[in-house]
């Protein structure tokens, strides 16, 4: 299991009944925006930190962007606060950046947060430590 899947699955359990999606929320056939609140997790990038001394490859940092959308500013902040509590318990995540904005197209408030997750390469690829 990848880091992204661990985070999506963990947030789904912790934030229920708020839906959590990877990369994008499904759209209706009428192209209507999905109901809010909702959370979208995306992989914003990966960087190679340094080779490890144990010979199992490199240590990588993955940047995950977690966006909490809601119709009201208060609800967006409440969902984002729950994300902030849960993320460090799911993976070794550090909050790097957070921003609160109004999105005119879906007419929703969004709290976006970027999280750094540092893991050994085999864990990123499989979700399981390799011998």
N, C-alpha and C positions, 0 to 999 in steps of 0.2 A: 504494500500500500504506500502510495506517495505521500509526501508531506501535505500537499494540497488536499488529497482525499481524507487524510486524518483530520485536518482542520474543518473541512466541509461537514464530515460526519459528526465531529464533536460539537460544532456549532448548531447543527440540526437538532441534536439531543438537548443541548443546553438552552436554546432559544425557542423551542417548540411552544406555541404554534406558528412562530414567525418562520416563513420558508427561507431556506438558504440554498443558493445556487452557485455553481462554478462557472465563471466567465460571463454568463448571461442568463436572464430569466426567460422562460418560454413566453412567446407572444401568442395571442389568440388569432384565429383566422381573420378577424376584423382588424387586426393590427393594433388592437387596444393595448395600452400599457397594463401589465399585471397588477393585481391588487396589492396595496401596501398595508403594513410595512413588509419589507423583505431585505435580505442581505445577499450581497454578491461577493464572492471570493475570487480573486484572479492572481495569477503569477506575474508580478511586475518585473522579474528579472532574477538572474543568478550570477554570482561571481565566485571565482576560484580564489580562496584565501592563501593556502600554502600546502605543500605536500606534507603528509603526516609522517611521523617517525616510525610508525608501526607497519608501514608498507601497504596499507589498504587503500591507497589512492589519495585524493586531496580532500580537504575540508572546504565545503561550499557554504555560501550564504545565499539563501533564497529570500527575495523580498515578496511578501504577499500583501496585496492590497485588499482591504475589507471595507466594503461600502454598505452603510446602513441607510436605507431609504424609508421615508414615511411622509404622510400628508402634512403633519404638523412638526414644527421645530422641536417641540417638547418630546414627541414620540421618537423622532430620529435620535435625539440625544439619549433617551432612555435605552433604546436598542444598542446604540454604540457603547454606552456604559456597560451593558451586559457583555458585549464583545470584549471590552477591555479587561473585564474580570476573568473571562473564560480562556482567552487566547494563551496566556502563559501556562495554564494548566494542561493544555492540549499538546503543545510542543514547546521547545525552548525558544520562545518568541520574545522579542524586545520591541516595544513601540518606538518607532523612529519619527513618525510624523502624523499629525491629525489635522483635518481641516473641516470646517462646517460651512456648507454653501447651499443656496437655493438653486435648484435646477428648473429653469422655466419650461423646458420641453415636456417633461412628465409632470410638471407642476408639483414638485416634491422637494422636500428637504433631504440633503445627503450629508452624512458624516463619513468622510473617507479617512482611513488610517492605514499607514504602511508599517508592516511588521517585518523585522529581520529574524530569520530562522537559520541557525548555523548547525549543520550536521555533516557527518562523514558521507562521502559520495555514495557508498552502498545503501545507506539508509534512505537517502533521497530517491534513489532509483527503485527501491523495493519496499520501503517502509520497515524493513527488518535488518538488524545488524548482521553482517556477514562474518563468518569465522576467519 
